[in-house]
């Protein structure tokens, strides 16, 4: 049975960011208690940046032993690491530098590589080594952060692409209809193995697609990439603000905080 999404709706982007930061610290502390470390995969885009700002604020920055965290990326654009479009560049500026995260704690995807397929294989090897995962198994991360595109894409998994049916690879090179076209992404196989998957969506522009994913009416909506995020054993959490949740049916809005 697919996990039932735990939908948490917050008044505005400020309370949303604080609650999301609180939740990330909770999951991190739980992972450290259980395993002595915290494996987290970050996503790109403006919504995670709002969360990063909360995590690095005085209210949160010192409440977690960040030396226990190891950072991965759910996807990357095929651009150099100092390009403004790079997910790594955003995380480095907004999260790693303020929290004084050491380079050895960060596994970035080599978006600048001229061989995206090779870069995907290399990142898969790095992920397996870091998580001590055998070649026959999918790595399991403690927390994967995911954004949501208005077309239903998440990470760099776009509607109708062959990678949605690939359950063998952990990391794949793929194409995006948006610029830049070449991307590296985690596959659904590894995303759905995570202990906790956290979708982040805010703003009225996301209300339509949030409804399509969380209250699908058609088979096409059920086949959107974000709809296919169905953890095998882990938890699926959605953090929304009221604007992003505005088109959900009333019973799904009762979780408003």
C-alpha positions in Angstrom: 0.0 0.0 0.0 1.4 3.5 -0.9 2.1 5.7 2.1 -0.8 8.1 3.0 0.6 11.6 2.7 0.8 13.6 5.9 -0.4 17.1 4.8 0.6 20.0 7.0 -0.7 23.4 6.0 0.6 26.6 7.5 -0.7 30.1 7.6 2.0 31.8 5.5 5.5 31.3 4.1 7.1 32.5 7.4 5.3 30.0 9.7 5.7 27.4 6.9 9.5 27.9 6.9 9.8 27.7 10.7 7.7 24.6 10.9 9.7 22.9 8.0 13.0 23.8 9.7 11.7 22.4 13.0 10.8 19.2 11.2 14.2 18.8 9.4 15.9 19.1 12.8 13.5 16.5 14.3 14.3 14.0 11.5 18.0 14.8 11.8 18.1 14.2 15.6 16.1 11.0 15.1 18.7 9.7 12.5 21.6 10.6 14.8 20.0 8.8 17.7 19.5 5.7 15.6 22.6 5.7 13.5 25.0 8.4 14.7 24.6 10.4 11.5 22.1 12.2 9.2 21.9 11.5 5.5 19.9 14.3 3.7 19.3 15.0 0.0 18.6 18.6 -1.0 16.6 20.0 -3.9 17.0 23.2 -5.9 14.6 26.1 -6.5 13.3 29.1 -4.6 11.1 27.1 -2.1 14.0 25.1 -0.5 15.9 28.4 -0.3 13.2 29.7 2.0 13.8 26.6 4.2 17.6 27.1 4.1 17.2 30.7 5.4 15.2 29.4 8.3 17.7 26.6 9.1 20.6 29.1 9.2 18.7 31.7 11.3 19.7 32.2 14.9 16.5 30.4 16.0 17.7 27.1 14.4 21.4 27.1 13.4 22.8 26.0 16.8 20.1 23.5 17.6 21.7 20.6 15.7 25.2 19.1 15.5 25.7 19.8 11.8 29.0 17.8 11.8 26.8 14.7 11.9 25.0 15.6 8.6 26.0 14.4 5.2 24.5 16.2 2.2 23.5 14.8 -1.1 21.4 16.3 -4.0 18.2 14.9 -5.5 19.1 16.5 -8.8 21.4 18.9 -10.5 21.4 21.0 -13.7 24.3 20.3 -16.0 26.1 23.6 -15.4 29.3 24.5 -13.5 29.1 24.6 -9.7 29.4 28.4 -9.6 26.6 28.9 -12.1 23.6 30.7 -10.6 21.3 28.0 -12.0 23.3 25.3 -10.0 21.4 23.6 -7.1 24.8 23.2 -5.4 25.6 26.9 -5.8 22.3 27.8 -4.1 22.9 25.3 -1.2 26.5 26.4 -0.8 25.6 30.1 -0.5 22.3 29.7 1.5 23.1 26.7 3.7 26.7 25.3 3.7 28.6 28.5 4.1 26.4 30.0 6.9 26.4 26.6 8.8 30.2 26.1 8.2 29.6 22.7 6.6 32.9 21.2 5.6 33.5 20.1 2.0 33.9 16.5 3.1 30.2 16.5 4.3 28.9 17.4 0.8 28.5 15.1 -2.1 27.6 17.2 -5.1 26.7 16.0 -8.6 29.2 17.0 -11.3 26.9 19.1 -13.4 29.9 20.6 -15.3 30.9 17.1 -16.7 30.9 16.8 -20.5 29.7 13.2 -19.9 26.4 13.4 -18.0 25.9 9.6 -18.1 29.4 9.1 -16.6 28.7 11.8 -14.0 25.5 9.9 -13.0 27.3 6.6 -12.6 30.1 8.3 -10.6 27.5 9.9 -8.3 25.7 6.6 -7.8 29.1 5.1 -6.8 29.7 7.9 -4.3 26.2 7.5 -2.9 26.6 3.8 -2.5 30.0 4.2 -0.8 28.9 6.9 1.6 25.8 4.9 2.6 27.6 1.5 2.6 25.0 0.1 0.1 25.7 -3.1 -1.8 25.4 -3.0 -5.7 22.2 -5.0 -5.5 20.3 -2.7 -3.2 19.0 0.9 -3.4 20.6 3.3 -0.9 18.3 4.5 1.9 18.6 8.2 3.0 17.1 9.6 6.2 15.4 12.6 4.5 14.9 13.7 0.8 13.6 17.2 0.2 11.6 17.6 -3.0 10.1 20.6 -4.7 7.1 20.5 -7.1 7.0 22.0 -10.6 3.7 23.3 -12.0 3.9 20.5 -14.6 4.0 17.9 -11.8 7.8 17.2 -12.1 9.9 16.7 -9.0 13.7 16.5 -8.7 14.5 16.3 -12.5 11.9 13.7 -13.2 9.6 15.1 -15.9 6.2 13.9 -17.1 6.4 11.2 -19.8 10.1 10.6 -19.6 11.5 7.0 -19.8 13.4 7.4 -16.5 10.1 7.2 -14.6 10.0 3.5 -15.4 13.7 2.8 -14.6 13.9 0.9 -11.3 17.5 -0.2 -11.7 19.6 2.9 -11.7 19.9 5.1 -8.7 21.1 8.3 -10.5 20.4 9.0 -14.2 21.2 11.6 -16.8 17.9 13.0 -18.2 16.4 15.8 -20.3 14.3 18.7 -19.1 11.9 20.8 -21.2 13.2 23.8 -19.3 16.6 25.4 -19.5 19.2 24.0 -19.0 18.0 20.9 -20.8 20.6 18.4 -19.5 20.1 17.2 -15.9 21.2 14.6 -13.4 18.6 13.2 -11.1 17.8 10.6 -8.4 15.4 8.0 -9.7 12.1 7.0 -8.1 13.8 3.8 -7.0 16.1 5.6 -4.5 13.6 8.4 -3.7 11.0 5.8 -2.6 13.5 4.1 -0.4 14.0 7.1 1.9 12.9 7.1 5.5 11.2 10.4 5.1 10.3 12.3 1.9 9.4 16.0 2.4 7.6 17.8 -0.4 7.8 21.6 -0.1 5.3 23.8 -2.0 4.2 27.4 -1.3 2.3 30.1 -3.2 -0.9 30.3 -5.3 1.0 29.2 -8.5 1.3 25.7 -7.0 -2.3 25.3 -5.9 -3.5 23.6 -9.1 -0.7 21.0 -9.3 -0.9 20.4 -5.5 -4.5 19.4 -6.0 -3.7 17.2 -9.0 -1.1 15.3 -7.0 -2.9 15.0 -3.6 -6.5 14.7 -5.0 -6.0 13.2 -8.5 -9.1 12.9 -10.7 -7.6 11.2 -13.8 -5.1 8.5 -14.7 -2.9 11.2 -16.2 -2.7 13.0 -12.8 -1.9 9.7 -11.1 1.0 9.2 -13.5 2.6 12.6 -12.9 6.2 12.2 -11.5 5.3 13.7 -8.1 2.3 11.3 -7.9 4.7 8.4 -8.3 6.6 9.3 -5.2 5.3 6.6 -2.9 7.7 5.5 -0.3 8.0 1.7 0.2 8.2 1.9 4.0 9.0 5.5 4.9 6.9 8.6 5.6 5.6 11.0 3.0 5.1 14.5 4.3 3.8 17.6 2.5 4.5 21.1 3.9 2.2 23.7 2.2 1.1 27.2 2.9 -2.5 28.2 2.7 -2.1 29.6 -0.8 -0.6 26.3 -2.2 -3.4 24.3 -0.4 -6.2 26.5 -1.6 -7.6 24.0 -4.1 -7.5 20.9 -2.0 -10.8 19.4 -0.8 -12.0 20.6 2.6 -11.2 17.3 4.4 -7.5 17.6 3.3 -7.3 21.1 4.6 -8.3 20.1 8.1 -4.6 19.6 8.9 -4.1 23.4 8.8 -1.9 24.8 11.5 
